[in-house]
């Protein structure tokens, strides 16, 4: 399954991932989040996650660690997704989704 990378594609990506992978996924965890009493959270796309990284000083509370995005594809063997480092801004693609990294739900920008 290929999903979008751009700003505005995270919500649709989240829905598509949950349909294919179920609620026991990073997308499912983001969708289930109820921070601030809100229920419209989703797993951000690659570009949305990068925008969050660029505003990390304003947002605060983000560990200097890798976070999953909802932007994903397949190499024919594994489904893979984009990651974003909140330590240095590095983005990576190519790690299998079964690896354990953080999830940061977001709401519409």
Residue pairs with C-beta under 8 A, 6 or more apart in sequence:
1 16
1 17
1 20
1 72
1 73
1 74
1 79
2 72
2 73
2 74
3 9
3 12
3 13
3 16
3 17
3 45
3 70
3 71
3 72
3 73
4 12
4 13
4 45
4 71
5 45
5 46
5 47
5 69
5 71
5 82
6 45
6 47
7 45
7 47
7 48
7 51
7 109
8 45
8 48
8 109
9 45
9 47
9 48
9 70
9 71
10 42
10 43
10 44
10 45
10 48
10 69
10 70
10 106
11 42
11 108
13 27
13 42
13 43
13 45
13 70
13 71
13 72
14 27
14 30
14 31
14 42
14 43
14 70
17 25
17 26
17 27
17 28
17 43
17 70
17 72
18 25
18 27
18 28
18 31
21 27
21 28
22 28
23 31
23 32
25 97
26 43
26 68
26 70
26 81
26 97
26 103
27 42
27 43
27 70
29 43
29 103
29 105
30 41
30 42
30 43
30 70
30 103
30 104
30 105
30 106
31 41
31 42
31 43
31 105
33 41
33 105
34 41
35 41
35 105
38 107
40 107
40 108
41 105
41 106
41 107
42 70
42 105
42 106
42 107
43 68
43 69
43 70
43 103
43 105
43 106
44 52
44 69
44 70
44 104
44 105
44 106
45 69
45 70
45 71
46 69
46 71
46 82
46 84
46 91
47 71
48 69
48 106
48 109
49 67
49 69
49 82
49 84
49 104
49 106
50 84
50 89
50 91
51 109
52 59
52 62
52 84
52 104
52 106
53 62
53 84
53 86
53 89
54 89
56 62
56 86
62 86
62 104
63 86
63 102
64 85
64 86
64 87
65 85
65 86
65 87
65 101
65 102
66 83
66 84
66 85
66 86
66 92
66 101
66 102
67 83
67 84
67 86
67 101
67 102
67 103
67 104
68 81
68 82
68 83
68 97
68 101
68 102
68 103
69 81
69 82
69 83
69 84
70 81
71 81
71 82
72 79
72 80
72 81
72 82
72 97
73 79
73 80
73 81
73 93
74 80
75 94
78 96
78 97
78 98
79 96
79 97
80 93
80 94
80 95
80 96
80 97
81 93
81 95
81 97
82 91
82 92
82 93
83 91
83 92
83 93
83 95
83 101
84 90
84 91
85 91
85 92
